[in-house]
Amino acid sequence: MSSRKGHLRLGAFLYPTGHHIAAWRHPDSLVDAGRDFRHYVQLAQAAEAAKFDLVFLADGAGTRGDNVDFLSRTAHSYVAQFEPLTLLSALAAVTQRIGLVGTASTTFNEPYHIARKFASLDHISGGRAGWNLVTSSSALEAKNFNFDEHLAHARRYERAVEFAEVVEGLWDSWDEDAFVRDKASGRYFDPSKRHVLDHRGEFFNVRGPLNVERSPQGRPVVVQAGSSEAGKALAARTAEVIFTAQQTLGDAVAFYADVKGRMAAYGREPDDLKIMPGVMPIVGVTESEAREKFDALQALIDPAVGLALVSTVTGGFDLSGYPLDGPIPELPETNASKSRQSLALELARRENLTIRELYLRIAGARGHWQLVGTAEQIVDALEERFVNYGADGYNVMPALLPNSLDDFIRLVLPELLRRGLFRSEYEGRTLRENLGLARPVSRYARETATS
């Protein structure tokens, strides 16, 4: 192993019953977890007690797919789950140090909405908010927002670039000390410390200022999940954490170097961005115990669900006419998630997988890294990517909740601590402090300093 200094970062990516597509059918799962607030409280508090950096919530502005049979057989279709910002605001009241990261789309929101909501969450939580910026990949989501067709992939990212610029500008609407709240003089804020954005661009005309004062972190942390060429360019420009998926060490190291190598063009340092790939670890005291846990989940996969999952991740094409035990057919590029389609197809071709074999491979982590073994084996793998600069940390995707998160905390964390790879206490009170991210300086303060 190399001598890379520092410890890795950990997120707890919470899906209602767990990330495995059949987790909801497991005897230990809470089948109505998606609308059980106490369930999320227990998970968030357990992750906080273990000193995780953040909890992470995905989202979709609609159900995933139009296959009603598939939707009725899986808990992974956003049909019975809380809206993330509502849930995170509630979790802020029952946690103290852990970061709270929620997903919101730049395609189906307005910048002012996002800037206001996440700034508010940052205040409510005392500086622990993060926005996972996505462009959305589902055409069905588009139909919920006055679109007959989804915006083209490139166009979505063009919109996202301007969207992020506007949100950042709105977060700079007020100087740190703008609100004097002086009862004697009758002045609530200093007018010289209020800044009107007056943005006029291709997609948005936004006057501002934001009607929320500057947030405790200066700005909420910006997270991004795209790994396509457009996604990497956006991440290098705007993201402070990136959630990504690579199957091999070589791919992880190449992605890490690629994205961080792009940052200088935007006046940023490599440490301004933390790369945290998704990983689904299934851990046991012995390797055979871990394998039994994994096999028990795999046995619950309905073939119809597996087929629909492969159809979704390979671009939304209907594969029902192809034999399950035959190869993946040649498929054209999609307007959905290009990075996820590419990852799934490359995996299938590299390992010569049939449709059935592919869905068995991705039913747990949906294309993210999957590890099954003892704590020592899992930490060996995590450490290898970390010390070889393939990751700054990981977004942990428990297969079955709460069991898999509990197993990770009970078995894997002590081994990470023993090797000096993880913290024993939080470094600060804000998400930025704990991630080792600098507090951003307002654009207006920078202009004053250089004038």
N, C-alpha and C positions, 0 to 999 in steps of 0.2 A: 504494500500500500504506500501511497505517496505521503508527504508530510503536510498536506493541506491543513491549515489552522482553522480554528473556529468550529462551531457546531452547526448541524443541519436544522432546518426549519420543518415544522410539521403542521399540516392542516387536517382537520377532521371533516371529510366530505360526507354530509348527512343526507342519505336517501331514506325515505320512511322506514321500510323494513330491512333495508340493506341493498347493496349494489347488485348482487346476483339476481338475475331476472326471475328466478323461482323462489327467492327468499321469502316472499309472502306466504308461500305454501308450506314452509317449514314448521314443524310442530312448536318450535320456540318463538315464532314471530308473533308480533302484535298486529293482527290483520288490518286494524283501522288506525295504524300508526300515523298516517298522513294527516289526520285531523285530531290527534291526541297531543295537546300541548304539554302535558306532564311527561310524555315520552321524550320530547325534545329538550325539556328542562333537564332531565336525568342525563341525557347524552352530552349536552353542552357543559353541565357541571362536572361530569366525569372527565371530559377532555380538558377542562380548565384545571382541575385538580392534578392532572398529569402534565400540565404546563405546555399544552399544545399552543401554537401561535394563534390559530384561528379555527372557527367553524365556517364551513362553506356550503352554501345552498345553491343548487342549480334551479333553473326555471324554464318554462315554456309558456307562451301566451296562447295556449290551446292544447288539445290532445295531440299525441304523437301518432299520426296516421289516421286513415279512414277505415281501417280494417276492424270492424266492430267486434268480431270474434277475438282478434288479437288484443284489443283494448280490454275486453272483458276477462282476459286470462292473465293479465300482467299488471303489476303495481307500478310499472315504470312508464306510464303513459300520461302522467299529469292530469288524471281524472278526479283525484280526491286528495289534494294536498293544499297546504297553506300557501298563500302568496308570501314570498320571501321577506320583503321589508316589514310587513305586518308582524311576522313571526320573529324576526330579528329584533324589532323594537321591544317586543315582549321579553325576549331572552336577555336583552340588555339590563332589565330590571332584576334579574335573578343570577347574573354573573358580574364579575368585577374586572377581570384582566384579559380574558380571551377575546381575540378579534372576531368581528361579525361581518362576514362577506356574503353579499347577496347578488344575484344575477339580474340584470335588466338590459333589455335590448335597445340598441340605437336605431333599429328599424321601426319599432312600434311604440316609441316614446318621443317626447320633445325634450330638448336639452334642459329647459327650465325646470320641468318636472323632476328630472333625475338629479340635477344640482340641488334642488330644494330638499328632496327626500333624503338623499344621502348626507347632506350637511346636517339635517335635523337628526338623523340617526347618530351622527358623530357627536352631536351635543348630548343626546339622550344617553349614550353609552360612555361619555367621558373620553372620547377620542379613540374609539375602537372600530370604526366603520370602514368597510371596503366595498367598492363597486366592481363586480365582475362584468366587464363590458363585452357583450356579444352582439353579433349582427343578426342572429337567428337563421336557421337553415330550413325550416319547414314551410312549404307552400300553404299548408292548411292554416298556419298562424296568420299568414298574410290575409287570408279571406276573413279574418276577424277584425281587420283594420282597413276596410274599404279598398283592398287590392283584389283584382281578379287574378293576378299572377304575382308571384314573389319577385322582388327586385333581383336583377342579375347579380351574381356573386361580386363582381368587380364594383358594380354600382353601390352595393351595400357597404363595401369597405370605403369607398369615396365618401359616402354619407357619414360613416363612422368617424373618419378622420376629422371632418368639420364638426361633428357632434361633440367629440372629445375636446376640441379646441374651445368650443362655446362653454361647455360645462366647466372647464378649468378657468376660463375667464370669469364666469359667474362666481366661482368659489373665491375669486380675488376681489369681489365687489367692495369689501370693507377692510381697512387696515386693522391690525391687531388691536389697537387701542381706540378704535373709532367711537365706541359707545361709552361716553363719559357718564351719562345718567346723573347729571348734576341737578339736584332738586333746587338748590339755591339760585342758580342762574336760569333754570327752566330749560336748559338745553339737554336733549336726550343723546344726541350724537354730534360729533364734530363734522360739519359739512365738508371740510377739506380732506377728510379721510374716507369719503364715499366716492366710488368710481362707477361711472355708467359705461357699460361695455359697448353698447351701440354696434353690435356685430351685424354686418350685412355680407352674406355669402351666397354660394350657389344653392344651398339647401335650406338655410335658416337666416331669418332676420330677427334678431333678439336684442332688445334695447337694454334690459337690466335696469338697475342692479338687482341682485338677489335679495329677497326679503328675509334672509337668515344671516346673522353675523358670522364672521370668519370662524371656522370650526376649530375645535381643540387641537387637531393635528395640523392645522394650516389648511390642509385639504384631506378628504378621505383618501385612502390608498386605492389606486386603480389597478385592478386585476384584469387579465385578458386570457382567453382560452383558445384562440385560433392558432393553427400551425401551418396554414397555407402560406404561399408567398406573400399574399396581401396581409394575412394575419401576422406574419413575422415582421413585416414592415411597420404595421400599426403598433405592434408590441415594442419595437425598438424606439419608436417615437413617443409613445404615451404610457406604456405599462410599467408598473412597479413590481408586480408579481405576474408570472405567466404559468398557467395550468395547461400542461401539454401531455402528449402521449407518444412514447417511443418504445419499441419492443426490444431493441438490442442496445448493448453498451455503445457500440460504434455509432448507431443512429443518435443516441442521446448526446454523446460528446460532440458530434457534428452539429446537431441542432443548437446546443449550448453556445458553441463557438460562432455559429452563423448569426444568431440573434444578438449576442453581446458585441460581435464585431460590427454590427450595423449602428450601434448607439452613438458612436463618436460623430457621425454625420448630423446628429441632432443636439450636439453639445452635451451629451450625457456620458457618465462613467459606467463601466460594467457593473459596479456594485449598486448602482441605482435601480437594478432589476434583479429580482430573485426568481430563478427558474425552479418550479416545483411540479414535476411530473406526477400524474396520477398513478397510484399503485394499490392493488388489492391483495393484501397479505392474508393468507389463511394459515394460522400458526397452531401447532400442537406441542405438547411436551416431547413427543416423539414424532418422527416423520410419518410413521404409519397412522398416528392419531390425526395429524393434519390432513393426510390423504383421505381418511374416513370422513372428516368434516366436509371436505370438498366434494367427494363422491356422493354424499347424502344430498347435497344441493343439486349436483348435476343430474341425479336420478329423478328430480322433480320437474325437469324441463319438458314441457309439452312440445312435441315436434312441430306442431303448427306455429307455436310461439317462436321456436328457434328459426324456422323458415322466414317468418315475418321480420324477425330481428336482422337476419342477414340481408333481406331485401331492403330494410331501412338503412343500414350502415353502408351498403354498397351503392346508395344513390336513390333509393325509393323505387327501384324497378321490381315488377312482379315476377318472382322466381318460382311461383307455384307450378308452372308447367315443366320444370326441370326436375330430374330425379334427385332425391336427397343424397343419395350415395354416388352422385356424379359430380364432375368438376364445376367450378364457378364459370359461367359463360363469359365471353368477352362482352364488356359493358362500356358504353360511351361515358364521357365525363358528365358530371351532374351539376345542376345549379344549387344543390344542397351543400352539405359540408364537404369540401374538396379534400381536406386533410384526413378526415375520418374514412372517406371512400378509398383514398389512396392507401391508407394504412391497412385496411381490411383486405383489399385486393392484393397488396404486396405480401401480406402474411399468407394468404391462401396460395399464391403462386410460389413463394419461397419454400413452403413446406408441402406443396402439392396436396392441399386439403380439398375434400369434398364439401358440399354445402353443409351436410350434417357435422362433419369434423370442424368446419369453421364456426358454426353456431355453438358447438360445445366449447370451443376455444374462447369465444368472446361473450358468452352468456353471463359471465361474472363481471368482468371489468369493461365490457363493450369497447375493446380495442386498447385499453390501458394495460399497463404492466401487471402481470398476475404472478404471485409467488405463493407456493405451498411448501411448508416445511417447518422445521424447528425454529426457535428464536435465533439461534446461532446462524443457521442457514440464511434466514431472512435478513439479518443484520449484515452478514457477509455481502449479500447482494446490494443492499442499500449503501453500505460503505464503499463498495467498489465504484459505483456511479458517482458518489459524492466526491471521493478523493481524486477521481480522474476527470473532474469538471464536466460531468454529465448532468449534474443537478445541484441546486443549492439547498434542496430539501424535498419534501414529498407531500402531496395531498392524499392522505390515507383514505381509501375507499372501502370501508368495512363491508364484507360480503353479506353478513346477517347481523341485524341490530336487535338488541344491544350486544349479543354474544361476541361478535368479531372485534368490536371496539374494546370490550372488556379483555379479551384474549391479548390484543395488541398491548394494552396498558399493563397487564399482569405479566406477560412473558417477554415481549420485545423491548419495551422501554428500559427495564433493568439492564439488559445487555447493551443498549445504546449508551446508557449512563456509565456502565462499567468501562466502555471503550472511550469515554469522553466525547461522544458524538452528539450529545443532547444536553440541554440545560437542566439544572436542578432547581432553578428559581427564575421567575420572570425578570428581565432586565429593566423594565419600565412599566408604565401604566397604559401607554397607548400602543396601538398596533404597530405604528411606525417604529417606536422605540424597541419593541420586541423583535421586529424583523430586521433591525439594523438599517433602517431607511432614514435618510436625512429629512428634516422638516423643510418643506418647500418655502421658498421666498416668493412673496407676491410679485407679480410683474411690475406693479407700480413702485414697489420698494426698489426693485432692480433698476428701473428707469431713473429714479431719484439718485441712486448711488452712482450711476454712470453719467449723469448730466452735469 
